[in-house]
Amino acid sequence: MLFISDAAKSQIDRIKVKDSLTDQHFIRVSVLAGGCSGFTYDMKFDNEPKPDDQVFEDKGIKLVTDLKSFLYVFNTTLDFSDGLEGKGFYFVNPNASRTCACGESFAV
């Protein structure tokens, strides 16, 4: 399962309205090799499902990931922060054994 915080849901709803995205659009979460800790997250709006997609819905937001990425992000929460030291969107991943200082990459 993938989860979404209330703050991330609110921000995604604002972006969808601003960019005139439809209910057919979902959040695609991927894990890519790279970054100072070994893996990085990629997140974007998409509206084209793929055959190996794992589909989850939390708080009315559809979160989609490929099967390989899901092995690294299961039980992860997408969150959002916009305070003085806000990060924007970020992932709270219980599977990560370490993260880099900037929070952009992780290791398992």
TIRO-2110 file (N, C-alpha, C; in Angstrom, 1 decimal):
// TIRO-2110
0.8, -1.2, 0.0, N, 1, A
0.0, 0.0, 0.0, CA, 1, A
0.9, 1.2, 0.0, C, 1, A
0.4, 2.3, -0.7, N, 2, A
1.0, 3.6, -0.6, CA, 2, A
0.0, 4.5, 0.1, C, 2, A
0.5, 5.5, 0.8, N, 3, A
-0.4, 6.4, 1.6, CA, 3, A
-0.1, 7.8, 1.2, C, 3, A
-1.0, 8.7, 1.6, N, 4, A
-0.8, 10.1, 1.3, CA, 4, A
-1.3, 10.9, 2.5, C, 4, A
-0.5, 11.9, 2.9, N, 5, A
-0.9, 12.7, 4.1, CA, 5, A
-2.0, 13.7, 3.7, C, 5, A
-2.6, 14.3, 4.7, N, 6, A
-3.6, 15.3, 4.4, CA, 6, A
-3.0, 16.5, 3.7, C, 6, A
-1.8, 16.9, 4.1, N, 7, A
-1.1, 18.1, 3.5, CA, 7, A
-0.8, 17.8, 2.0, C, 7, A
-0.3, 16.6, 1.7, N, 8, A
0.0, 16.2, 0.3, CA, 8, A
-1.3, 16.2, -0.5, C, 8, A
-2.3, 15.6, 0.0, N, 9, A
-3.6, 15.6, -0.7, CA, 9, A
-4.1, 17.0, -1.0, C, 9, A
-4.0, 17.9, -0.1, N, 10, A
-4.5, 19.3, -0.3, CA, 10, A
-3.6, 19.9, -1.5, C, 10, A
-2.3, 19.7, -1.4, N, 11, A
-1.5, 20.3, -2.4, CA, 11, A
-1.7, 19.7, -3.8, C, 11, A
-1.9, 18.4, -3.9, N, 12, A
-2.2, 17.7, -5.1, CA, 12, A
-3.5, 18.2, -5.7, C, 12, A
-4.5, 18.4, -4.8, N, 13, A
-5.8, 18.9, -5.3, CA, 13, A
-5.7, 20.3, -5.9, C, 13, A
-4.8, 21.2, -5.2, N, 14, A
-4.6, 22.5, -5.7, CA, 14, A
-3.9, 22.5, -7.1, C, 14, A
-2.9, 21.6, -7.3, N, 15, A
-2.2, 21.5, -8.5, CA, 15, A
-3.2, 21.0, -9.6, C, 15, A
-4.0, 20.1, -9.3, N, 16, A
-4.9, 19.5, -10.3, CA, 16, A
-5.9, 20.6, -10.8, C, 16, A
-6.4, 21.4, -9.9, N, 17, A
-7.3, 22.5, -10.3, CA, 17, A
-6.5, 23.5, -11.2, C, 17, A
-5.3, 24.0, -10.7, N, 18, A
-4.5, 25.0, -11.4, CA, 18, A
-4.1, 24.5, -12.8, C, 18, A
-3.8, 23.3, -12.9, N, 19, A
-3.3, 22.7, -14.2, CA, 19, A
-4.4, 22.1, -15.0, C, 19, A
-5.7, 22.2, -14.6, N, 20, A
-6.8, 21.6, -15.3, CA, 20, A
-6.7, 20.1, -15.6, C, 20, A
-6.2, 19.4, -14.6, N, 21, A
-6.0, 17.9, -14.7, CA, 21, A
-7.4, 17.3, -14.4, C, 21, A
-7.6, 16.2, -15.0, N, 22, A
-8.9, 15.5, -14.8, CA, 22, A
-8.8, 14.4, -13.8, C, 22, A
-9.9, 13.7, -13.5, N, 23, A
-9.9, 12.6, -12.6, CA, 23, A
-9.2, 11.4, -13.1, C, 23, A
-8.9, 11.4, -14.4, N, 24, A
-8.1, 10.4, -15.1, CA, 24, A
-6.6, 10.4, -14.7, C, 24, A
-6.2, 11.6, -14.2, N, 25, A
-4.8, 11.8, -13.8, CA, 25, A
-4.5, 11.2, -12.5, C, 25, A
-3.4, 10.6, -12.3, N, 26, A
-3.0, 10.0, -11.0, CA, 26, A
-1.5, 10.3, -10.8, C, 26, A
-1.1, 10.0, -9.6, N, 27, A
0.3, 10.3, -9.2, CA, 27, A
1.1, 9.0, -9.5, C, 27, A
2.1, 9.1, -10.3, N, 28, A
3.0, 8.0, -10.6, CA, 28, A
4.3, 8.2, -9.8, C, 28, A
4.6, 7.1, -8.9, N, 29, A
5.7, 7.1, -8.1, CA, 29, A
6.7, 6.1, -8.6, C, 29, A
8.0, 6.5, -8.8, N, 30, A
9.0, 5.5, -9.3, CA, 30, A
10.2, 5.7, -8.5, C, 30, A
11.0, 4.6, -8.4, N, 31, A
12.3, 4.6, -7.8, CA, 31, A
13.3, 4.4, -8.9, C, 31, A
14.3, 5.3, -8.9, N, 32, A
15.4, 5.3, -9.9, CA, 32, A
16.7, 5.1, -9.2, C, 32, A
17.7, 4.4, -9.9, N, 33, A
19.0, 4.3, -9.4, CA, 33, A
19.7, 5.7, -9.5, C, 33, A
20.4, 6.1, -8.4, N, 34, A
21.1, 7.4, -8.4, CA, 34, A
21.0, 8.1, -7.1, C, 34, A
21.5, 9.3, -7.0, N, 35, A
21.6, 10.0, -5.8, CA, 35, A
22.7, 9.6, -4.9, C, 35, A
23.0, 10.3, -3.9, N, 36, A
24.2, 10.0, -3.1, CA, 36, A
23.9, 8.8, -2.2, C, 36, A
22.7, 8.3, -2.0, N, 37, A
22.4, 7.1, -1.2, CA, 37, A
22.1, 5.9, -2.0, C, 37, A
22.0, 6.0, -3.3, N, 38, A
21.8, 4.8, -4.1, CA, 38, A
20.5, 4.9, -4.9, C, 38, A
19.4, 5.4, -4.4, N, 39, A
18.1, 5.4, -5.1, CA, 39, A
17.5, 6.8, -4.9, C, 39, A
16.7, 7.2, -5.9, N, 40, A
16.0, 8.5, -5.8, CA, 40, A
14.5, 8.2, -6.2, C, 40, A
13.7, 9.1, -5.7, N, 41, A
12.2, 9.0, -6.0, CA, 41, A
11.9, 9.9, -7.2, C, 41, A
11.0, 9.5, -8.0, N, 42, A
10.4, 10.3, -9.1, CA, 42, A
8.9, 10.3, -8.9, C, 42, A
8.3, 11.5, -9.0, N, 43, A
6.9, 11.6, -8.9, CA, 43, A
6.4, 12.5, -10.0, C, 43, A
5.3, 12.1, -10.6, N, 44, A
4.7, 13.0, -11.7, CA, 44, A
3.2, 12.6, -11.9, C, 44, A
2.5, 13.5, -12.5, N, 45, A
1.1, 13.2, -12.9, CA, 45, A
1.2, 12.4, -14.2, C, 45, A
0.3, 11.4, -14.3, N, 46, A
0.2, 10.6, -15.5, CA, 46, A
-1.2, 10.2, -15.7, C, 46, A
-1.6, 9.8, -16.9, N, 47, A
-2.9, 9.4, -17.1, CA, 47, A
-2.9, 8.1, -18.0, C, 47, A
-1.7, 7.5, -18.2, N, 48, A
-1.6, 6.3, -19.0, CA, 48, A
-1.2, 5.1, -18.2, C, 48, A
-2.1, 4.3, -17.8, N, 49, A
-1.7, 3.1, -17.0, CA, 49, A
-0.8, 2.1, -17.8, C, 49, A
0.0, 1.4, -17.1, N, 50, A
0.9, 0.4, -17.7, CA, 50, A
0.6, -1.0, -17.2, C, 50, A
0.9, -2.0, -17.9, N, 51, A
0.5, -3.4, -17.5, CA, 51, A
0.9, -3.8, -16.2, C, 51, A
2.1, -3.5, -15.7, N, 52, A
2.6, -3.9, -14.4, CA, 52, A
2.3, -3.0, -13.3, C, 52, A
1.5, -2.0, -13.5, N, 53, A
1.2, -1.0, -12.4, CA, 53, A
0.5, -1.6, -11.2, C, 53, A
1.0, -1.1, -10.1, N, 54, A
0.3, -1.4, -8.8, CA, 54, A
-0.4, -0.1, -8.4, C, 54, A
-1.7, -0.3, -8.2, N, 55, A
-2.6, 0.9, -8.1, CA, 55, A
-3.2, 0.9, -6.7, C, 55, A
-3.1, 2.1, -6.0, N, 56, A
-3.6, 2.3, -4.7, CA, 56, A
-4.3, 3.6, -4.6, C, 56, A
-5.3, 3.7, -3.7, N, 57, A
-6.0, 4.9, -3.5, CA, 57, A
-6.1, 5.2, -2.1, C, 57, A
-5.7, 6.5, -1.7, N, 58, A
-5.8, 6.9, -0.3, CA, 58, A
-6.3, 8.3, -0.3, C, 58, A
-7.3, 8.6, 0.5, N, 59, A
-7.9, 9.9, 0.6, CA, 59, A
-8.4, 10.5, -0.7, C, 59, A
-8.8, 9.6, -1.6, N, 60, A
-9.3, 10.0, -2.9, CA, 60, A
-8.3, 10.3, -3.9, C, 60, A
-7.0, 10.1, -3.6, N, 61, A
-5.9, 10.3, -4.6, CA, 61, A
-5.4, 8.9, -5.0, C, 61, A
-5.3, 8.7, -6.3, N, 62, A
-4.8, 7.5, -6.9, CA, 62, A
-3.3, 7.6, -7.0, C, 62, A
-2.6, 6.6, -6.4, N, 63, A
-1.1, 6.5, -6.4, CA, 63, A
-0.8, 5.2, -7.2, C, 63, A
0.1, 5.4, -8.1, N, 64, A
0.5, 4.2, -9.0, CA, 64, A
2.0, 4.1, -9.0, C, 64, A
2.4, 2.8, -9.0, N, 65, A
3.9, 2.5, -9.1, CA, 65, A
4.1, 1.3, -9.9, C, 65, A
5.2, 1.1, -10.5, N, 66, A
5.5, -0.1, -11.2, CA, 66, A
5.9, -1.1, -10.1, C, 66, A
5.9, -2.4, -10.5, N, 67, A
6.1, -3.5, -9.6, CA, 67, A
7.5, -3.4, -9.0, C, 67, A
8.5, -3.1, -9.8, N, 68, A
9.9, -3.0, -9.3, CA, 68, A
10.0, -1.9, -8.2, C, 68, A
9.5, -0.7, -8.5, N, 69, A
9.5, 0.4, -7.6, CA, 69, A
8.8, 0.1, -6.3, C, 69, A
7.7, -0.7, -6.4, N, 70, A
6.8, -1.0, -5.3, CA, 70, A
7.6, -1.7, -4.2, C, 70, A
8.6, -2.6, -4.6, N, 71, A
9.4, -3.3, -3.7, CA, 71, A
10.1, -2.4, -2.7, C, 71, A
10.4, -1.1, -3.2, N, 72, A
11.2, -0.2, -2.4, CA, 72, A
10.3, 0.8, -1.6, C, 72, A
9.0, 1.0, -2.1, N, 73, A
8.2, 2.0, -1.5, CA, 73, A
6.9, 1.5, -0.8, C, 73, A
6.8, 0.2, -0.6, N, 74, A
5.5, -0.3, 0.1, CA, 74, A
5.5, 0.3, 1.5, C, 74, A
4.3, 0.7, 1.9, N, 75, A
4.0, 1.3, 3.1, CA, 75, A
4.6, 2.7, 3.3, C, 75, A
4.9, 3.3, 2.2, N, 76, A
5.5, 4.7, 2.2, CA, 76, A
4.4, 5.7, 2.1, C, 76, A
4.6, 6.8, 2.8, N, 77, A
3.6, 7.9, 2.8, CA, 77, A
4.2, 9.1, 2.0, C, 77, A
3.4, 9.6, 1.1, N, 78, A
3.7, 10.9, 0.4, CA, 78, A
3.3, 12.0, 1.2, C, 78, A
4.2, 12.9, 1.5, N, 79, A
3.8, 14.1, 2.4, CA, 79, A
4.2, 15.4, 1.7, C, 79, A
3.8, 16.5, 2.3, N, 80, A
4.1, 17.8, 1.8, CA, 80, A
4.3, 18.8, 2.9, C, 80, A
5.3, 19.6, 2.8, N, 81, A
5.6, 20.7, 3.8, CA, 81, A
5.9, 22.0, 3.0, C, 81, A
5.4, 23.1, 3.5, N, 82, A
5.6, 24.3, 2.8, CA, 82, A
6.0, 25.5, 3.8, C, 82, A
6.5, 25.1, 5.0, N, 83, A
7.0, 26.1, 6.0, CA, 83, A
8.3, 26.8, 5.6, C, 83, A
8.9, 27.5, 6.5, N, 84, A
10.1, 28.2, 6.2, CA, 84, A
11.2, 27.2, 5.7, C, 84, A
11.2, 26.0, 6.3, N, 85, A
12.2, 25.0, 5.9, CA, 85, A
11.5, 23.9, 5.1, C, 85, A
10.4, 24.3, 4.4, N, 86, A
9.6, 23.3, 3.7, CA, 86, A
10.4, 22.6, 2.6, C, 86, A
10.0, 21.3, 2.5, N, 87, A
10.7, 20.5, 1.5, CA, 87, A
9.9, 20.4, 0.2, C, 87, A
8.6, 20.8, 0.2, N, 88, A
7.7, 20.5, -0.9, CA, 88, A
7.2, 19.0, -0.7, C, 88, A
7.1, 18.3, -1.7, N, 89, A
6.7, 16.9, -1.6, CA, 89, A
7.9, 16.1, -1.1, C, 89, A
7.7, 15.1, -0.2, N, 90, A
8.7, 14.2, 0.2, CA, 90, A
8.1, 12.9, 0.6, C, 90, A
8.9, 11.9, 0.7, N, 91, A
8.4, 10.5, 1.1, CA, 91, A
8.9, 10.1, 2.5, C, 91, A
8.0, 9.6, 3.2, N, 92, A
8.3, 9.0, 4.5, CA, 92, A
8.3, 7.5, 4.3, C, 92, A
9.5, 6.9, 4.1, N, 93, A
9.7, 5.5, 3.7, CA, 93, A
10.2, 4.7, 4.8, C, 93, A
9.4, 3.8, 5.4, N, 94, A
9.9, 2.9, 6.5, CA, 94, A
10.9, 1.9, 6.1, C, 94, A
11.0, 1.7, 4.8, N, 95, A
12.0, 0.7, 4.2, CA, 95, A
13.4, 1.2, 4.1, C, 95, A
13.5, 2.5, 4.1, N, 96, A
14.9, 3.2, 3.9, CA, 96, A
15.7, 2.9, 5.1, C, 96, A
16.9, 2.4, 4.9, N, 97, A
17.9, 2.2, 6.0, CA, 97, A
18.6, 3.5, 6.3, C, 97, A
18.8, 4.4, 5.2, N, 98, A
19.4, 5.7, 5.4, CA, 98, A
18.9, 6.6, 4.3, C, 98, A
19.0, 7.9, 4.6, N, 99, A
18.7, 8.9, 3.5, CA, 99, A
19.8, 9.9, 3.5, C, 99, A
20.0, 10.6, 2.4, N, 100, A
21.0, 11.6, 2.3, CA, 100, A
20.5, 12.9, 3.1, C, 100, A
21.4, 13.8, 3.3, N, 101, A
21.2, 15.0, 4.1, CA, 101, A
20.0, 15.8, 3.4, C, 101, A
20.0, 15.8, 2.1, N, 102, A
19.0, 16.7, 1.4, CA, 102, A
17.6, 15.9, 1.4, C, 102, A
17.6, 14.7, 1.7, N, 103, A
16.3, 13.9, 1.7, CA, 103, A
15.9, 13.5, 0.3, C, 103, A
16.7, 13.7, -0.7, N, 104, A
16.3, 13.4, -2.1, CA, 104, A
16.6, 11.9, -2.5, C, 104, A
17.5, 11.2, -1.7, N, 105, A
17.8, 9.9, -2.1, CA, 105, A
17.8, 9.0, -0.8, C, 105, A
17.8, 7.7, -1.0, N, 106, A
17.7, 6.7, 0.1, CA, 106, A
18.4, 5.4, -0.3, C, 106, A
18.6, 4.6, 0.8, N, 107, A
19.2, 3.3, 0.6, CA, 107, A
18.3, 2.3, 1.3, C, 107, A
18.3, 1.1, 0.9, N, 108, A
17.6, 0.0, 1.6, CA, 108, A
18.5, -1.1, 2.1, C, 108, A
END
